[in-house]
Amino acid sequence: MRNLQAASKAVNVPFTVEWLPFFLNPGSTPEEGEDLKEHIINKYGAQAAARFNSPNNPLDVAGSKVGVKFDSSRKVIPTLRCHSLMEFTKEKYGNDKANELMDVLFNRYFEKAELVHQVPVLKAIYEQIELPWSEEADAALAANSTYSNNVIAGDRDVKTQLRVSGVPFFILERNDGARPIAFSGAQPAEVIGDALEEASASA
């Protein structure tokens, strides 16, 4: 996201972000969370865990370039409630507040290792971005709520229709209505800037 912001500023192309749901580990993460290093070993093997533990691993190197220091003590957590609150926020308060929500979720999870899927933490995050908590918000987080069901359906559509297999993943809508530009990975600002300029060009 920070590379996208830097790219937008460099090429003077404004953008609007809409977050789409995507589950890395659908339905398999316990409520209490899972140790991150154990998760990496179980999912990707010991070599991947060794790379993760290296001080020069790609994630930490990329983060340091944009001022993000990842907390390796964070747990892998179930994210359905986070996604459901995002959908609720987009609908009730608009995209700008949804982006504020995501910024704080990222910070408190990746940099502070908080269990952001827990309701008390989500309430604290809402207070931080100056939104009122309500019975509607509580209801939105229920496993069978409309928002939760929409998240599950959205995750399926992203994977089957858009063929997204990992995150981060960017889809840039073109001003001329042509096929969107899509690319995966934490790309450098220069690469994203070129894509923004191409997407902003008129027919």
Secondary structure, DSSP 8 states (H G I E B T S, - for coil): -HHHHHHHHHHT-----------SSTTTS-TT-EEHHHHHHHHH-HHHHHHHHSTT-HHHHHHHHTT----TT-EE---HHHHHHHHHHHHHH-HHHHHHHHHHHHIIIIIT---TTSHHHHHHHHHHTT----HHHHHHTSTTSHHHHHHHHHHHHHHHTS---SSSEEEE--TT----EEEES---HHHHHHHHHHHH---
